[in-house]
Amino acid sequence: MRKEEVSAAGSIIYRHESQDSPPVPAKEDADYLALVTQHVETHIGPVQNVFHEIVSEHVHLDILIVAPTPSRNFYTLVTCGMGLRPMTVPKGAEAYRYAELLLCLPSNWPLSEAAFRDEDHYWPVRMLKSLARLPHQYNTWLYLAHTIPNGDPAEPYADNTKLSGMILSVPSTVSSAKEFFTLAAAPGKDVHFFSLLPLYKEEMDFKLKQGPEALFEKLEAAGVNELLRADRKNVCKKRFGLF
């Protein structure tokens, strides 16, 4: 069940209380995986590894990994599978029914199977997978400037960070960002690649009160993008009760 509220800045707040769609087993689509892989390699770089799901519900989600290079000294993680099914979009937004998500990690971030036994290392991957599956679980959608807190109330993702939510943006670490943003997967099916910017609770609160444009201005001024910095400065830290 989904309830809608309106924030002080006029943003719609969706509250998902239960799954609208029962879990349905899903299988990997090899053709779609090849298509997305080619798209990522064309605009970002060679896919070094793929984290394949063993058991999937709603959609089969893989994570494509592009390794660091001298010119891009960080990992790039891209979901593959979210765009296999259309999201439930509002009237007028039919062009944005299909999407995938992107997040970047520092070059020293542990990405081994052994490292993933520690939630301090695994949480970005867990978050990518859970957000990519969310629209299909709750018959909803994800789009530019949507914020998703880690719980209600929002809690830090892990012990090594106080970040507790995400906002969707457009990739800024991809040199051909405009071309990368849209993949024409089939006639009438454009898949859009949104980046995720990790946020603090105060930043999410600021967005609800002041609007997404004001938050994006603060984030851009501070150099915040989809490259995760688990201990970065909070751009909306409260002082004397004011933002």
C-alpha positions, -999 to 999 in steps of 0.1 A, spaced: 0 0 0 13 35 -9 3 67 8 10 102 -7 19 133 13 31 167 1 62 183 17 66 220 26 84 226 -7 56 208 -27 74 175 -32 52 144 -32 62 120 -4 54 83 -10 51 60 20 52 23 12 35 3 39 34 -31 23 44 -47 -10 18 -41 -37 32 -70 -58 37 -105 -44 73 -118 -49 77 -135 -83 108 -155 -92 128 -138 -120 155 -150 -144 184 -132 -160 178 -119 -196 211 -126 -214 202 -103 -243 194 -74 -220 226 -80 -200 246 -79 -232 229 -47 -243 235 -28 -211 271 -41 -208 278 -28 -243 263 6 -234 284 8 -202 316 -2 -220 309 23 -248 305 53 -224 324 44 -192 349 15 -197 354 -23 -198 332 -42 -174 357 -61 -152 332 -82 -133 295 -88 -128 278 -96 -95 251 -121 -106 221 -128 -84 215 -164 -76 179 -161 -65 158 -131 -77 123 -118 -70 104 -93 -92 135 -87 -115 169 -104 -118 194 -78 -107 231 -79 -117 257 -53 -108 282 -44 -135 316 -33 -122 339 -10 -141 374 -10 -126 394 22 -118 417 36 -144 442 65 -143 416 88 -157 387 74 -136 404 64 -104 373 48 -88 349 19 -93 317 24 -112 287 2 -103 257 0 -126 226 -20 -121 213 -43 -148 178 -57 -145 157 -28 -131 148 -18 -167 135 -53 -176 101 -42 -163 83 -9 -166 78 12 -135 44 25 -125 47 61 -136 23 90 -133 4 101 -164 26 121 -187 58 104 -175 55 73 -197 89 81 -214 105 73 -180 91 39 -173 125 21 -176 156 29 -155 189 17 -141 210 31 -113 247 40 -110 270 46 -80 308 51 -78 331 38 -51 367 48 -41 394 28 -58 404 13 -24 368 1 -16 369 -37 -9 347 -56 -34 356 -92 -27 332 -119 -16 350 -121 18 348 -83 22 311 -84 16 306 -104 48 312 -70 65 282 -46 61 306 -17 62 318 -29 28 286 -44 14 260 -17 20 265 3 -12 258 -29 -32 229 -39 -10 214 -4 -14 218 -4 -52 199 -37 -54 172 -28 -30 165 5 -47 165 -10 -82 139 -36 -70 118 -11 -50 96 2 -79 86 -33 -89 79 -43 -53 56 -14 -46 42 -5 -80 59 29 -79 87 47 -97 121 64 -92 130 96 -111 153 126 -109 154 143 -75 135 115 -58 149 109 -23 148 75 -6 156 73 31 171 42 47 140 34 68 115 56 85 130 73 104 161 72 83 191 53 99 227 52 88 235 25 63 263 11 83 287 17 112 313 34 90 290 62 78 262 85 89 248 87 54 212 75 55 195 81 22 198 87 -16 187 112 -41 185 104 -78 205 127 -102 221 125 -136 256 111 -139 283 137 -137 314 114 -137 307 101 -172 323 123 -199 295 115 -224 268 118 -198 241 130 -222 246 100 -246 250 76 -216 218 87 -199 195 71 -224 197 37 -239 173 29 -267 168 -8 -257 139 -14 -281 113 6 -301 94 26 -276 117 15 -247 142 40 -236 162 30 -205 175 60 -184 205 57 -162 202 78 -130 231 83 -106 226 80 -68 240 107 -44 242 95 -8 227 120 16 226 127 53 192 130 71 196 168 74 201 171 37 169 151 30 150 173 55 164 204 37 151 191 4 116 185 18 115 221 32 134 240 5 130 219 -26 154 198 -47 170 227 -67 182 243 -34 197 210 -23 214 203 -56 230 238 -55 245 230 -21 257 196 -32 273 209 -64 290 237 -45 305 212 -22 316 189 -50 292 161 -41 284 136 -69 278 99 -73 313 91 -60 307 78 -25 326 95 3 313 78 34 326 106 58 320 137 36 309 170 50 272 174 57 261 204 35 230 210 56 243 206 91 220 224 115 234 253 134 214 271 161 182 253 148 186 267 112 199 252 80 
